Amino acid sequence: MSAILALAIFIVAFFFIATEKADKVKVVLIAAGLMAVLGLIPGAEVFFSEHEGIDWNVIFLLLGMMIIVGVIKQTGVFDYLAIWAAKRSRGRPYRLMVMLMGITAVASPFLDNVTTIMLVAPVTIVVCNRLRIAAQPYLIAEVLASNIGGAATLIGDPPNIIIGSRAGLTFNDFLVHMAPIVVVIFAVFVLFTRVLFRKSFQYNAEHVAEVMALQERRAITDMRLLVRCLIVLAAVVTGFGLHAVVHVEPSIVALVGAGVMLLVSRANVDEVLREVEWPTLVFFAGLFVMVAGLVHTGVIAAIGTWALDALGDDYLVAATALLFGSSALGAFFDNIPYVATTAPIVEGVVDAATDPQAGQALWWAFALGADFGGNGTAVAASPNVVALGIAARNGHKITFWQFTRYGIVVTVLSTALAWLYVWLRYFT
């Protein structure tokens, strides 16, 4: 009965989020409150368990990076990069989109896709404002590129960190097994965007001429502050890269970096904190509690166990089910808690596998499905929610369905190519 109740609350809340009949922050807070009042979450443990509660690593990673971005913004570097990108692309919409997607996809495997979006999105909004074009298509394309690119490494996408820890997989393991298909899918995606966003490309020669006449170096308002910020940012990025070596969570690295950034910049703390996307952080907390209700009542585990039990010993079928099932479920339940819940089930199947290679293939199918499923809807992955928050704050609101109609197409395409890769590499 509790499982049915938890699922009903989640479905109703998701309906209101998807249709935007009510503010999404209000919806998740009400749904989370109902989960708590009805005893569908593990009591106070929801604040302390990342598997059945709020994942504070994600919340504080976002908070730390929002503060860092808020300080960097004061240097004018985002205006500089925006003018540079606009001039390099000569204002050509498709060329500009490819440039921004390329930067995003290359940075995401090393910075993690949430951090990348937080750095690239403000630049995108500025360049679109300069060219007087709609920013929404470019932001959506960047998020999709970020989720694809982040799948290539252990630290690029939060679900990969969970899978790597559970399966004992290293940074190099992800690079060898995930990067090849990620490169192929991104290349196909770049070509596909020409068709996918064809109605959104706008070119105005007059506005482009205005931007081409600008001198980007004049956009830098404080060079000394910029140098300090870049040094701190480089240290934070290095800390992210050494996560597996020093065993310090990315959230801690981001918070320390934020504190150091405020210290060396002597920025006004109140002004910087006004740049933080507080509604986005609250939305994530509420969403985690909602999913905790599904986890605690056994809804997600039951779905996963039933699916895998129905597959028997056919590992190709199991890999296919994991890939497509994770892609579908990850699109609706947020891929971080979904992976945290399903990983133990996959581990049990892999441990029982009579063919070690086929067993390992299940991990890669699982990772690919969860990562690419993150593109499925506007709430499927952290970068999606962050980008929508930044867009709304800057007057370029992206609706749930505006994002999702593109996300679903890209998810289906990515998942199909990923399945072909898994079949060819591990089962032929």
NORKA-V110735 format. One record per residue. RES is the residue in one letter. D_CENTER is the distance of its C-alpha to the mean C-alpha in whole Angstrom. Layout:
BEGIN
res=RES d_center=D_CENTER
res=RES d_center=D_CENTER
END
This chain:
BEGIN
res=M d_center=33
res=S d_center=30
res=A d_center=28
res=I d_center=29
res=L d_center=29
res=A d_center=25
res=L d_center=24
res=A d_center=26
res=I d_center=24
res=F d_center=21
res=I d_center=22
res=V d_center=24
res=A d_center=21
res=F d_center=19
res=F d_center=21
res=F d_center=22
res=I d_center=18
res=A d_center=18
res=T d_center=22
res=E d_center=21
res=K d_center=24
res=A d_center=24
res=D d_center=21
res=K d_center=18
res=V d_center=18
res=K d_center=22
res=V d_center=21
res=V d_center=19
res=L d_center=21
res=I d_center=24
res=A d_center=23
res=A d_center=22
res=G d_center=26
res=L d_center=27
res=M d_center=25
res=A d_center=27
res=V d_center=30
res=L d_center=31
res=G d_center=30
res=L d_center=27
res=I d_center=25
res=P d_center=26
res=G d_center=28
res=A d_center=27
res=E d_center=25
res=V d_center=22
res=F d_center=22
res=F d_center=23
res=S d_center=21
res=E d_center=17
res=H d_center=18
res=E d_center=20
res=G d_center=19
res=I d_center=17
res=D d_center=14
res=W d_center=16
res=N d_center=14
res=V d_center=11
res=I d_center=13
res=F d_center=15
res=L d_center=12
res=L d_center=11
res=L d_center=15
res=G d_center=16
res=M d_center=14
res=M d_center=15
res=I d_center=18
res=I d_center=18
res=V d_center=17
res=G d_center=20
res=V d_center=22
res=I d_center=21
res=K d_center=22
res=Q d_center=25
res=T d_center=26
res=G d_center=26
res=V d_center=24
res=F d_center=21
res=D d_center=24
res=Y d_center=25
res=L d_center=22
res=A d_center=22
res=I d_center=26
res=W d_center=26
res=A d_center=23
res=A d_center=25
res=K d_center=28
res=R d_center=27
res=S d_center=26
res=R d_center=29
res=G d_center=28
res=R d_center=27
res=P d_center=24
res=Y d_center=23
res=R d_center=24
res=L d_center=22
res=M d_center=19
res=V d_center=19
res=M d_center=19
res=L d_center=16
res=M d_center=14
res=G d_center=16
res=I d_center=15
res=T d_center=12
res=A d_center=12
res=V d_center=14
res=A d_center=13
res=S d_center=9
res=P d_center=11
res=F d_center=13
res=L d_center=12
res=D d_center=8
res=N d_center=5
res=V d_center=5
res=T d_center=9
res=T d_center=9
res=I d_center=8
res=M d_center=10
res=L d_center=13
res=V d_center=13
res=A d_center=13
res=P d_center=16
res=V d_center=18
res=T d_center=17
res=I d_center=18
res=V d_center=21
res=V d_center=22
res=C d_center=22
res=N d_center=24
res=R d_center=27
res=L d_center=27
res=R d_center=27
res=I d_center=25
res=A d_center=22
res=A d_center=19
res=Q d_center=17
res=P d_center=17
res=Y d_center=16
res=L d_center=13
res=I d_center=12
res=A d_center=13
res=E d_center=10
res=V d_center=7
res=L d_center=9
res=A d_center=10
res=S d_center=7
res=N d_center=6
res=I d_center=9
res=G d_center=10
res=G d_center=8
res=A d_center=10
res=A d_center=13
res=T d_center=14
res=L d_center=14
res=I d_center=12
res=G d_center=9
res=D d_center=7
res=P d_center=8
res=P d_center=10
res=N d_center=12
res=I d_center=13
res=I d_center=14
res=I d_center=16
res=G d_center=17
res=S d_center=19
res=R d_center=20
res=A d_center=21
res=G d_center=23
res=L d_center=21
res=T d_center=21
res=F d_center=19
res=N d_center=21
res=D d_center=21
res=F d_center=17
res=L d_center=19
res=V d_center=22
res=H d_center=20
res=M d_center=17
res=A d_center=17
res=P d_center=20
res=I d_center=18
res=V d_center=15
res=V d_center=18
res=V d_center=20
res=I d_center=17
res=F d_center=16
res=A d_center=19
res=V d_center=20
res=F d_center=17
res=V d_center=18
res=L d_center=22
res=F d_center=20
res=T d_center=19
res=R d_center=23
res=V d_center=24
res=L d_center=20
res=F d_center=21
res=R d_center=24
res=K d_center=25
res=S d_center=23
res=F d_center=25
res=Q d_center=27
res=Y d_center=30
res=N d_center=32
res=A d_center=34
res=E d_center=36
res=H d_center=32
res=V d_center=31
res=A d_center=35
res=E d_center=34
res=V d_center=31
res=M d_center=33
res=A d_center=36
res=L d_center=33
res=Q d_center=33
res=E d_center=30
res=R d_center=31
res=R d_center=33
res=A d_center=30
res=I d_center=29
res=T d_center=31
res=D d_center=31
res=M d_center=31
res=R d_center=32
res=L d_center=29
res=L d_center=27
res=V d_center=28
res=R d_center=28
res=C d_center=24
res=L d_center=23
res=I d_center=25
res=V d_center=23
res=L d_center=20
res=A d_center=21
res=A d_center=22
res=V d_center=19
res=V d_center=17
res=T d_center=20
res=G d_center=19
res=F d_center=16
res=G d_center=17
res=L d_center=20
res=H d_center=18
res=A d_center=20
res=V d_center=23
res=V d_center=24
res=H d_center=22
res=V d_center=21
res=E d_center=17
res=P d_center=15
res=S d_center=15
res=I d_center=19
res=V d_center=18
res=A d_center=16
res=L d_center=19
res=V d_center=22
res=G d_center=21
res=A d_center=20
res=G d_center=24
res=V d_center=25
res=M d_center=24
res=L d_center=26
res=L d_center=29
res=V d_center=29
res=S d_center=29
res=R d_center=31
res=A d_center=29
res=N d_center=29
res=V d_center=27
res=D d_center=28
res=E d_center=26
res=V d_center=23
res=L d_center=22
res=R d_center=23
res=E d_center=20
res=V d_center=18
res=E d_center=16
res=W d_center=17
res=P d_center=17
res=T d_center=13
res=L d_center=14
res=V d_center=17
res=F d_center=15
res=F d_center=12
res=A d_center=15
res=G d_center=17
res=L d_center=15
res=F d_center=15
res=V d_center=19
res=M d_center=19
res=V d_center=17
res=A d_center=19
res=G d_center=22
res=L d_center=21
res=V d_center=21
res=H d_center=24
res=T d_center=26
res=G d_center=25
res=V d_center=24
res=I d_center=21
res=A d_center=23
res=A d_center=26
res=I d_center=24
res=G d_center=23
res=T d_center=26
res=W d_center=28
res=A d_center=26
res=L d_center=27
res=D d_center=30
res=A d_center=31
res=L d_center=30
res=G d_center=33
res=D d_center=33
res=D d_center=32
res=Y d_center=29
res=L d_center=28
res=V d_center=28
res=A d_center=26
res=A d_center=23
res=T d_center=23
res=A d_center=23
res=L d_center=20
res=L d_center=18
res=F d_center=19
res=G d_center=19
res=S d_center=15
res=S d_center=14
res=A d_center=16
res=L d_center=15
res=G d_center=12
res=A d_center=11
res=F d_center=14
res=F d_center=13
res=D d_center=10
res=N d_center=9
res=I d_center=10
res=P d_center=13
res=Y d_center=14
res=V d_center=14
res=A d_center=16
res=T d_center=18
res=T d_center=19
res=A d_center=19
res=P d_center=22
res=I d_center=23
res=V d_center=22
res=E d_center=24
res=G d_center=27
res=V d_center=27
res=V d_center=27
res=D d_center=29
res=A d_center=32
res=A d_center=31
res=T d_center=35
res=D d_center=33
res=P d_center=31
res=Q d_center=29
res=A d_center=28
res=G d_center=27
res=Q d_center=25
res=A d_center=24
res=L d_center=22
res=W d_center=20
res=W d_center=19
res=A d_center=19
res=F d_center=17
res=A d_center=14
res=L d_center=14
res=G d_center=14
res=A d_center=11
res=D d_center=9
res=F d_center=10
res=G d_center=10
res=G d_center=7
res=N d_center=8
res=G d_center=11
res=T d_center=11
res=A d_center=10
res=V d_center=9
res=A d_center=8
res=A d_center=4
res=S d_center=4
res=P d_center=3
res=N d_center=6
res=V d_center=8
res=V d_center=8
res=A d_center=9
res=L d_center=11
res=G d_center=13
res=I d_center=14
res=A d_center=15
res=A d_center=17
res=R d_center=18
res=N d_center=20
res=G d_center=21
res=H d_center=19
res=K d_center=18
res=I d_center=16
res=T d_center=17
res=F d_center=15
res=W d_center=17
res=Q d_center=17
res=F d_center=13
res=T d_center=14
res=R d_center=17
res=Y d_center=15
res=G d_center=12
res=I d_center=15
res=V d_center=17
res=V d_center=14
res=T d_center=13
res=V d_center=17
res=L d_center=18
res=S d_center=15
res=T d_center=17
res=A d_center=20
res=L d_center=20
res=A d_center=18
res=W d_center=21
res=L d_center=24
res=Y d_center=23
res=V d_center=23
res=W d_center=26
res=L d_center=28
res=R d_center=27
res=Y d_center=27
res=F d_center=30
res=T d_center=32
END
